[in-house]
Structure formats: C-alpha cells, structure tokens
Amino acid sequence: MQNLVSGIRAIATKLAVGANVIGTTFILLLVVIMNVDVVARGVFHAPLRGTVEVVIFSLVLIVFLQLPNVVQGGRLTRSDGFLLLMQSTRPKVSHLASRVIDLVSGLFMALITWTMWPEFLDAFGSCGFFVQPEFGGAPTGSMWGDVVQSWGRCDYFGTPGVFTAPWWPAKLAILFGVGLSALLFLLKAIAGSDYGDAFPDSDNDPSNMQRSQS
C-alpha cells in the first residue's frame, strides 16, 4: 500500500512540476506583453489592443497551473499558529491535525473539481469539434478548416473585435489544477503531511544534535 501511494505521489508531483513550468512560461509571456504595451503607449501612443483581456485570461491559467506545485511544496497560505504551538509540546496532536487539514482541503478541492467538470464539458461542447453543430456551417471534410470553424463557435471570453479566447482552455486549467491539488492533499492525508518537515522538532533534529556536539 505504501509503495502504491508513493508511486502515485511521485507521478502527481511530476505533473505538478510540469504544470508549474507551463504556468511560469505564461508569466514570462505576460511580462513581455505588458512591456510591449508600455513601450507602445509611451513611444508610439498606440496601446496594444487586448492587453487587459490577455492579462485577465492569463492570470486564470497561471494561478491554477501553479496551484498543485504550491500544494505539493506545502506553500499554500494557511494559519499555522496552532500547529507551531503543538509541534513543540504535542507533536502527535500536531501531526494528526495536519492530516485532518489535508483531508478537509482535499475534499474541498474535490468538490470544486466535481463542480467544474460539467462547466468544462459545456464550454468544450459549445465548439462542436466532434459533433454536428447547432449553428454554423457543416463539416467540410478539411481537418484544418473544420477546426478553425469550430474554434469560432466556442463560448468565448473577451471583447469582440479586440481580444477573444475560448473559455474551455481556462476551464480545463481550473479542472486540472484543483483535481491534481485534491489528489495531492488526499495523498498527504494518507501518507502524512509536510508540516513535520516544515516545523522540525529541534530536540530530535540531527543537524541540531551535530551542532551541539561540535
């Protein structure tokens, strides 16, 4: 059982790291776009159209793509005063409390995943990639032409004529991020959280023992 949990957690960790890399790439692209917009406004008096919409859309992708890695690393914002207090006086209570917190967090993320799944299906289904659309032209048999036509039918975010993007990639990022976070939280609840690593017992810390001996 322990080997199974460890194997699943290793795969989930790799997925979280990969998603974090993609999210970081979006951050770099966002920095480039914002700098281009600043130069275009200040030098050419011609702001880059759709910058605001691109920023809003990119933030959704960045937050939820990087969320699993934050959860895996134990860096998600939390109030840890009680755990800090219990870690030094009641380490077993602190360990149990951290696992309960991870379990509740995992269930909460799972509920969000369950809520987002039909929303993603609706957003993706609005494009009509694989079915006869309710409106618009019928498939022509040209793969590239049909894909372009389908993208034009998708439910979109943005301002027509300025910037628009299909909603389903953002909803997919949300679904992936919260789903993987739910799995990581539940694995932490089963195998043990990282709170003990974040707040090591100074009396039992080997590094502290070595320093005291030296």
C-alpha positions in Angstrom: 0.0 0.0 0.0 2.8 2.4 0.9 4.6 1.7 -2.4 1.4 2.3 -4.3 0.8 5.7 -2.5 4.5 6.6 -3.1 4.2 5.8 -6.8 1.0 7.8 -7.3 2.5 10.7 -5.4 5.7 10.6 -7.5 3.6 10.8 -10.7 1.4 13.6 -9.3 4.5 15.5 -8.2 5.9 15.3 -11.8 2.6 16.5 -13.2 2.6 19.4 -10.7 6.1 20.4 -11.6 5.3 20.3 -15.3 2.2 22.4 -14.9 4.2 24.8 -12.8 6.7 25.2 -15.7 3.9 25.9 -18.1 2.4 28.5 -15.7 5.8 30.1 -15.3 6.1 30.3 -19.1 2.8 32.2 -19.2 4.2 34.6 -16.6 7.2 35.3 -18.9 4.9 35.8 -21.9 2.7 38.1 -19.8 5.7 40.2 -18.8 6.7 40.6 -22.5 3.2 41.6 -23.5 2.9 44.2 -20.7 6.3 45.7 -21.5 5.4 45.9 -25.2 2.2 47.6 -24.2 4.0 50.1 -22.1 6.5 51.0 -24.9 3.7 51.2 -27.4 1.7 53.6 -25.2 4.7 55.8 -24.3 6.6 55.9 -27.5 4.0 55.3 -30.3 0.9 56.4 -28.5 -0.8 53.2 -29.7 -1.5 50.8 -26.8 -1.5 47.1 -27.6 -5.1 46.1 -28.1 -6.5 43.4 -25.8 -3.8 43.7 -23.1 -6.3 43.9 -20.3 -8.2 40.8 -21.5 -4.9 38.9 -22.1 -3.8 39.7 -18.5 -7.1 38.5 -17.0 -7.2 35.3 -19.1 -3.6 34.5 -18.4 -4.0 35.0 -14.6 -6.6 32.3 -14.5 -4.2 29.9 -16.3 -1.2 30.9 -14.2 -2.9 30.5 -10.8 -4.5 27.1 -11.4 -1.5 25.6 -13.3 0.8 26.5 -10.4 -1.6 25.6 -7.6 -0.7 21.9 -7.5 3.0 22.6 -7.1 2.2 25.0 -4.3 0.2 22.3 -2.6 2.9 19.7 -3.1 5.5 22.0 -1.6 3.4 22.9 1.4 3.5 26.6 0.5 -0.3 27.2 0.3 -1.3 30.1 2.5 -2.5 28.8 5.9 -2.8 29.8 9.5 -0.2 27.6 11.3 0.0 29.2 14.7 -1.8 26.2 16.4 0.4 23.7 14.6 3.6 25.6 15.6 2.4 25.6 19.2 1.5 21.9 19.2 4.7 20.9 17.3 6.8 21.7 20.3 4.5 20.5 23.0 2.3 17.8 21.4 3.9 16.6 18.2 1.4 13.8 17.8 -1.5 16.2 18.0 0.1 18.5 15.5 0.7 15.6 13.1 -2.9 14.4 13.4 -4.2 18.0 13.0 -2.2 18.5 9.8 -3.6 15.3 8.3 -7.1 16.3 9.1 -6.4 19.7 7.5 -5.1 18.0 4.4 -8.1 15.7 4.3 -10.6 18.6 4.5 -8.6 20.5 1.9 -8.6 17.5 -0.4 -12.4 17.1 -0.1 -12.9 20.8 -0.7 -10.8 20.7 -3.9 -12.6 17.5 -5.0 -15.9 19.4 -4.6 -14.6 22.2 -6.8 -13.4 19.6 -9.4 -16.8 18.0 -9.4 -18.5 21.4 -9.9 -16.1 22.4 -12.7 -16.4 19.1 -14.8 -19.8 19.9 -16.3 -18.8 23.5 -16.9 -15.8 22.3 -18.9 -17.9 19.9 -20.9 -20.4 22.6 -21.7 -17.6 25.1 -22.8 -15.8 22.4 -24.8 -19.1 21.1 -26.3 -20.0 24.6 -27.5 -17.3 24.4 -30.1 -18.7 21.3 -31.8 -15.3 19.7 -32.6 -16.7 16.2 -32.9 -20.4 16.6 -33.3 -22.7 18.4 -35.8 -23.0 22.0 -34.6 -26.4 23.5 -33.8 -25.4 26.6 -35.8 -22.8 27.4 -38.4 -21.6 25.5 -41.4 -21.5 21.8 -41.5 -18.1 20.0 -41.5 -16.4 20.3 -44.9 -14.0 17.3 -44.5 -11.0 19.6 -44.3 -9.5 19.0 -40.9 -7.8 22.4 -40.6 -10.8 24.3 -41.9 -13.2 22.4 -39.6 -11.0 23.1 -36.6 -10.8 26.8 -37.4 -14.5 26.9 -37.9 -15.1 25.1 -34.6 -12.9 27.5 -32.6 -15.0 30.3 -34.0 -18.2 28.7 -32.4 -16.7 28.3 -28.9 -18.1 30.2 -25.9 -15.5 32.9 -25.6 -14.1 35.4 -23.1 -13.1 38.9 -24.0 -14.3 41.8 -26.2 -15.2 41.1 -29.8 -13.0 43.0 -32.2 -10.4 43.5 -29.5 -9.5 40.1 -28.0 -11.4 36.9 -27.6 -10.4 33.4 -26.5 -12.4 30.2 -26.0 -13.4 29.6 -22.4 -12.6 25.9 -22.4 -8.8 26.0 -22.1 -9.2 28.2 -18.9 -11.8 25.8 -17.5 -9.6 22.9 -18.3 -6.7 24.5 -16.4 -9.0 25.1 -13.4 -10.2 21.5 -13.6 -6.7 20.1 -13.9 -5.3 22.4 -11.1 -8.0 21.7 -8.5 -8.2 18.0 -9.4 -4.5 17.4 -9.0 -4.5 19.5 -5.8 -7.3 17.3 -4.4 -5.2 14.2 -5.2 -2.1 15.7 -3.6 -4.0 16.7 -0.4 -5.5 13.3 -0.1 -2.2 11.6 -0.6 -0.7 13.9 2.2 -3.6 12.9 4.5 -2.9 9.2 3.9 0.9 9.2 3.9 1.5 12.1 6.2 1.7 15.9 5.6 4.8 18.0 5.2 4.1 20.0 8.3 6.6 17.9 10.2 9.2 18.8 7.7 8.3 22.5 7.8 8.5 22.6 11.6 11.0 20.0 12.7 11.4 19.1 16.3 14.6 20.9 17.3 15.3 18.3 20.0 15.3 15.5 17.5 16.8 17.3 14.5 20.1 15.6 13.6 21.6 18.8 12.3 21.0 20.4 15.7 22.5 17.4 17.5 25.6 17.6 15.3 25.9 21.3 16.1 25.6 20.8 19.8 28.2 18.0 19.8 30.6 20.2 17.8 
